[in-house]
């Protein structure tokens, strides 16, 4: 029988040995390029010290957040006063509504001082009053932009200045996070096929600009006549409570259905409870866009499709006839290596018919969690994708948004991943090599440990996964990106010697 005193003595020796290890051991031991062993040290016994993670300077971010809150609160009050009053949907906002935008030091960067890789987009913006066209921006990203985050706010800001309305292109099936702006419901016989499917459900490279397409379930065959029977499906879009009374997303002037089919399709559109539109359309060999001019505000829209074949549907858009729109396209799990899987001719046709003038790429959060020492491989992969997109339609401008800050456990606190700047730098080099513009979101957030500060902010600007923005944080990012774009647009007008009317402040 072991005496109690020996047990206590053994525990004492173990505690002494552990204490020595905690004192002399390093905090981390590198076991290889992709693996680090964290050692519990003496510092970890004092939570107060370990929680004192170096703080990021996000004073400007917090000031901007307070400013946005005050503006949104004012709009909510005004919207409540106008409740029950129907707007005149025939009035389009004045093009290029002048405003004062506070200059930002987090500017959009170019490969060199002699090239201006956003000027084609700025040309199209400036010419909207003359062309009276609707120009389009595609905002691609990973889960950081999922749910129309960042995109919805940037869309609203651009539309209030340059005209435009609506949601942009929407999917028929939403498998991931719901959008802040519009919820998507659909019949059970609608299927989504994405270039992100692994393994692919259908082997094809002819995806739409959403990186996917949607199909009905296989047609039924009548056993007695051996003839194909028409079958039906439906999709419903509901505006969410996040949409304020004066938000341009509340209205539209044109309904578009993007599809590819060689047989007749019946389209029945139900807008709220009192409006029903019915049409029959035929497709062509390539991409077809059905348009139904109709001005309305809405809370709920249901689209019912009837067909005898199996068409590919690429999306539904609620747009204005002129101005600007922006489509939110989230590719969850992507590290921006999928675009070259899209068929060149099909993609080119879509970009041209949709009048796309700018593509924004916002990726990187899927690269960060597995740190390595060098990111030349990632730079090369991204460069090849950018070069592919530029080769499809060289006149379309591309803006690469650098990866946001991300944090992980460090002792009993949190700190930025050590490789965030390495990934950011690889993205910047790839963008410049491909002749694209670059905006540094990491620095705009506040740099090192800014994600920790965003999570701790009141109200929180990021979620407690220390990766994704909250709704308010996404608004702040959208506003910062808008400021950077407008600052460059103003620089463009100065270079072109374009006279400006006196600007008025919206803030």
Helices and strands as residue ranges (DSSP letters): H 4-24, E 28-32, E 35-38, G 42-45, H 47-50, H 59-81, H 119-126, H 128-131, E 134-141, G 143-148, H 151-162, E 166-170, E 182-186, E 190-194, E 212-216, E 231-239, G 248-250, E 251-260, E 265-271, E 275-281, E 288-297, E 300-307, E 312-319, E 323-330, G 339-341, H 344-353, E 356-362, H 365-368, H 376-392, E 397-401, E 407-410, E 413-416, H 420-433, E 437-439, H 441-445, H 450-456, H 471-495
